[in-house]
Amino acid sequence: MSKKTVRMPIAKAKDGDTLVVATSQEYADAVLKGGNLGGTEAFKQAIPDAEGAVMLGYVDFPAVKSLTRGMGDDQDYNALRSAGIASRITGDGEAEFTLRVVVK
């Protein structure tokens, strides 16, 4: 079994307690300023209830694939559309999280 190394650019933008991590500084800055990522269909499917979340994470697999080499022929990877994780505080010392993976 061969091991693949995937390298991709990482950029971040921060304002107060908000941190955005993206694959380019331009995109990280745009999301921090109120971009439209939350309005995309892939995001809505991965994180259908982002309202009230204290932490969100989102992956657009086709976008990641466009930044990497060697993923083009991986059937399992090609079946993935997006993934999202959300965390919410539900009470004193209590929280919940959801993780959703969307396939094509």
For each residue, the residues with C-beta under 8 A, 3 or more apart:
1:
2:
3:
4: 70
5:
6: 68 70 71
7: 68
8: 23 64 67 68
9: 23 24 67
10: 21 22 23
11: 21 22 23 24 25 27 28
12: 19 20 21 22 28
13: 19 20 22 25 28 29 31 32
14: 18 19 20 32
15: 18 32
16:
17:
18: 14 15 32
19: 12 13 14
20: 12 13 14 28 29 31 32
21: 10 11 12 28
22: 10 11 12 13 25 27 28 31
23: 8 9 10 11 27 63 64 67
24: 9 11 27 28
25: 11 13 22 28 29
26: 29 30
27: 11 22 23 24 30 31 35
28: 11 12 13 20 21 22 24 25 31 32
29: 13 20 25 26 32 33
30: 26 27 33 35
31: 13 20 22 27 28 34 35 37
32: 13 14 15 18 20 28 29 35
33: 29 30
34: 31
35: 27 30 31 32
36: 39 40
37: 31 40 43 58
38: 43 44 50
39: 36 43 44
40: 36 37 43 44
41: 44 45
42: 45 46 60 81 82 102
43: 37 38 39 40 46 47 50 58 60 82 84
44: 38 39 40 41 47 48
45: 41 42 48 81 82 100 102
46: 42 43 58 59 81 82 83 84 100 101 102
47: 43 44 50 53 56 58 84 85 86 98 100
48: 44 45 100
49: 52 53 86
50: 38 43 47 53 56 86
51:
52: 49 88
53: 47 49 50 56 86 87 88
54: 87 88 89 95
55: 85 86 87 97
56: 47 50 53 84 85 86 87
57: 84 85 86
58: 37 43 46 47 82 83 84 85
59: 46 64 82 83 84
60: 42 43 63 64 81 82
61: 64 65 77 80 81 82 83
62: 65 66 81
63: 23 60 66 67
64: 8 23 59 60 61 67 68 71
65: 61 62 68 71 72 77 78
66: 62 63
67: 8 9 23 63 64
68: 6 7 8 64 65 71
69:
70: 4 6 74
71: 6 64 65 68 74 77 78
72: 65 78
73:
74: 70 71 77 78
75: 78 79
76: 79 80
77: 61 65 71 74 80
78: 65 71 72 74 75 104
79: 75 76 103 104
80: 61 76 77 83 101 102 103 104
81: 42 45 46 60 61 62 102 103 104
82: 42 43 45 46 58 59 60 61 101 102
83: 46 58 59 61 80 99 100 101 102
84: 43 46 47 56 57 58 59 98 99 100 102
85: 47 55 56 57 58 97 98 99 100
86: 47 49 50 53 55 56 57 97 98
87: 53 54 55 56 95 96 97
88: 52 53 54 95 96 97
89: 54 94 95
90: 94 95 96
91: 94
92:
93:
94: 89 90 91
95: 54 87 88 89 90
96: 87 88 90
97: 55 85 86 87 88
98: 47 84 85 86
99: 83 84 85
100: 45 46 47 48 83 84 85
101: 46 80 82 83
102: 42 45 46 80 81 82 83 84
103: 79 80 81
104: 78 79 80 81
